[in-house]
Amino acid sequence: MTQIGGFFHGGIAVSDMERSLAFYRDALELEVHFDVTLAAVDYVRAVLGVEMRDARVVYLRIPGSDGVFVELLEYHGTDGQPVRPRAWDPGTGHLCFHVADAQALLERVVAWGFRSRSERVIEIPVGPNKGGRAAYLLDPDGYHIELFQRPPREDQ
């Protein structure tokens, strides 16, 4: 029997919280659940194995997903280095959001000045998501965000 009982959040380390909030909160319209700065308490050092001064932590609520969040973490006083992974590099992750209109949201985010890996939304031609539509965005630090529009139901 599995010990996994649900999904709580996906965390992303960011270099500039305000710039990241412009992407996630303003352009993608995720709602801030809480925004705190935590001193480097012992449990943080033990869990992460890192020395730091403090960290600003913002949880953003994912609409339609009860109790599931995107966690943004801006660490201060560390030796953090920017990374530029490609979507296909091992160890690289992404978040995928269900969206009602992938093209409209892609255009909105690009109009806000953020980057997209996809020039346009692409229809998925095969597999279990055939007929769905998808595009990849890049957050301000280059983290991959997939917009996924479900395929139309047969009764539509």
N, C-alpha and C positions, 0 to 999 in steps of 0.2 A: 504494500500500500504506500502510495506517495506521501511525502511529508509536506508537499507544496499545497497551499490552500487558497491561493489567490495572487493577485498582482497589486502592489502598492504604488510604486513610482519608478521612473527611470531618471537617473541623475546625470547632469552634464556640467562639467567644470567650464566656467566662462572667464574671459579675461576682463570684461567690462560689463557689470551688471546692468547699467542703464541702457547700454546699446543692445544687450540681449533681451531686456524687457521690451524695448521698442519692437523687436522681432516677434517674440512669443506672446506678449500681452497685447501690444498695439496692432501689429500686422496680422497675426494669427488669431487674435481675440480670445486668448486663454485668460481666465480670471485668476487674479492673485488670491490665494488662500491665506498665506502668511508670508511675511518678509521680516526676517530677524538677522541680527549679527550675533554670532556666538563666539565667546572667548574660547581660546584653545584649551578646553578642559581635558582632563585625563582620558575620558572615554573616547574623545575624538582622536587623540594621539594613539590610543591603543587600537582602535578600529582601523584607522588609515595607515598607521605607522609613519606619520609625518610630523615634523615640527612646524608650527605655524603660529602667527600672532592671533588671528581670528578668521572667521569666515562669514560672509553674508550668504544666507540661505533663503531662497524664495521658492515656495511651492505654488504651482499653477494648476488649477483644476481643469481637467479635460472634460468638456461638455459631453453629456450622455454616458459618462463612465463613473459611476458612483464610487467615490473614494479612491480614484486613480489620479495620480498627479505627475507632472514634469517637475523635477527638482533642479533648480539652477544653483550652482555653488561658485562663489567667487572667493578664493582663498587669498589671504594676505599674509606676508611674511614667510613665503615658501620659495623654493627654487623652481616653481612651475615654468614649463617651456611650452610654447605653442606647437601644435602638431598640424599637419596638413595631409591627413589620410584620404585616400581615394575610397570610394564605396566598396571596391573589390579587394582592398588590402586586408589580410588577416588581422583580426582583432578590432577592426573598425565596426562601429555599430550605427544604427539609425533608429529613429522613431517613425512610426507610421500612424497617421491619423485618418479615420474615416471622415470624408467630407461630402457634402451634398453636391457641390459643383467645383470640381478640381480646376477647371480652366479659369473660372472667376477668381478663385482664391490664389492661383498661381499669378494671375495678372495683378491682383491686389498687392501681393507681397513684393513683386518686382517693381511696381509703381512706388512702393515705400523705399526703394533703393537697395533691396536685398537681392542676392544672387540665386540663380537656379541652375541645376545641372541639365535640366530638360529645357529645350527651346520652346516646347509646347507640351500639352498633356497628350499622352500616348494611350491609345486603346490597346488593351491586353488581348492578343489574338488566340491564345490557347490556355488550356489548364483550367483549374477550378474557378479562377477569376475571369474567365473569358467574357469579354464584353465590358469589363470594368475599365476604369481609366486611371492613369497614374502619372505623377511627375515628382521629381526630386528637387528640393530646395537645399540651400546651404545657410545655416545660421551665421551670425557674425564671426564666429570662430571656426567656421568650416564644417560643423557637425551636420550630418545628413538628416533631412526631414522629408519623409515621403507623404505625399497627398494621395489618398486612395479613395476613388469613387466607386462604390460597389456596382456590379453589373445590374442592369435593369431586371426586375423580376419578370418571369414568364407571363404573369397575369396583368402586366402593364402594357 
